[in-house]
C-alpha cells in the first residue's frame, strides 16, 4: 500500500502524473477545476506532449482526472477514489460480501448517528429530512429508492466532519444493493420508520437514541438481506 | 461509484479489460496466477494485440494485474485494491486525517477484537503472538515497528472472517504512520503492553475484555498522535 507514492523506479509519464497529483494536493488545481490544455501542461511539467497524454490517461484510470469530450480535462469531484476501491467485485461470494458489509455498517453507523446528534447543523437536518421524505415517497410509488437511501446515510456521515467516514459510507452502502437483489418491496416500509427515528433523535440531540435507532434500522436491513440470500440460495438449489 | 462496472459507452480496450476482470471474478485466473501471453490473450478475447496491451496497461494502473519484467503478467494478490484506495493523499489537512483515522479505528477495532476472541484458531493466536513479540523486540531495539504493528492488527481483522474488514484495516492502519510522524519512541512501551492484553483476552475467549483492551490501546494511540500533532503545529507556528 502507498507504494505508488514513493518516487523510485518511475517512468517519465508516472513522474508527470505525480506532478499533477502534487498540484492537486497543494491546491493549485481543485476538484472540479479544468486543467490547462495538453500543450500548456507539457510546458509547465517540462515534458513532451505524448508524456502528458500518457500521464492523463493514467490519472483518468485512477479516477483523479476525467476527460469531458469536447470540453477538456477536469479534476474529479471525489478525487482518487476508485469506482470499486476495495475490490468488492473480486469477492468470490457476493452473498457473503453482503453480510460482511452489513456487519461493518453495524460497527460504524450507530456511532455515526450518535456523533451526528452532536454536530449536525439545522440546515443539515433539514436536508436529511428531505432525503427521508424522498425515500418515503419513492417507496410508496414502488420506485427503487436505493440511491436516495445511500444519500441519507452519506449526509449523516458528513455530519461527523470525519473525511474518512464520509468517503467510506457511500462505498459500503452502494455496494449492498449493487451485489444483492433486495426485492421484497413490501418489507421496506420499516425503512421509512427507522430512518425517521434516527433523524428525530438527531434533532432531539439524543446521541444514545440516534445510535439505537440506527442499530434497529441496520439489524432490520440485515434480516432483509439474509432473507434475500436464503431465497437466492434456494432458487439456485444450494 | 461502480460506474465503471456498467458496460455502456466503453472503448474496445475497456471491454477487453472487463473480460479479463470477469475471468478473474469467475476464478479462471486467481490472485498470483500468470496470464497467457499477449498473442494468446488477444486470440482468446478476439481482439488485436494493441487492444490487449492497452487493456493490460489499464488493469495494471487499477492494481488488478502486475507486470513482472522478463517474467510476464500476473493477477495481483490484493486484486483491485488501489495503493491509496480512499484518496487519503488528497486530504488537505494530514493531521486532521490522522485523527479521523483514529476515530474510525475506535469504532471498528474493539468489535474486531471481540469477534476474534470468538473465532481465532490456535494457529492464528500463535501467529499473533509472534507478531506481538516481534513488535516488542523491534521497539526495544529502537527500530521502526510500524509495518509489524499493522500486521498484528491485520491478523486480528482476518480472524473476523469478514473480507471487507480484512481489506480495510491495513488501509486505515498503514495510512497513520505514513502521514503522521510519530517519533516519541519512549512512549511506545505501552504498545507492547496493550497489544499483549488484547491477545491474552482473545486467548481467554473473553470478547468483552478483548474489546476493552483494544479500546485502551487505541485511545493511547490517539493521545500519541494528538501529541505529535500539537508538536508539529507548534513547530510550524500554527
Interface residues (C-beta under 8 A of the other chain):
Chain A: X1 X2 X3 X4 X5 X21 X24 X25 X27 X58 X61 X62 X78 X79 X80 X81 X82 X83 X84 X85 X86 X87 X88 X89 X90 X91 X92 X96 X97 X100 X101 X103 X104 X107 X108 X111 X160 X162 X163 X164 X165 X167 X168 X170 X171 X172 X174 X175 X178
Chain B: X1 X2 X3 X4 X5 X21 X24 X25 X27 X58 X61 X62 X78 X79 X80 X81 X82 X83 X84 X85 X86 X87 X88 X89 X90 X91 X92 X96 X97 X100 X101 X103 X104 X107 X108 X111 X160 X162 X163 X164 X165 X167 X168 X170 X171 X172 X174 X175 X178
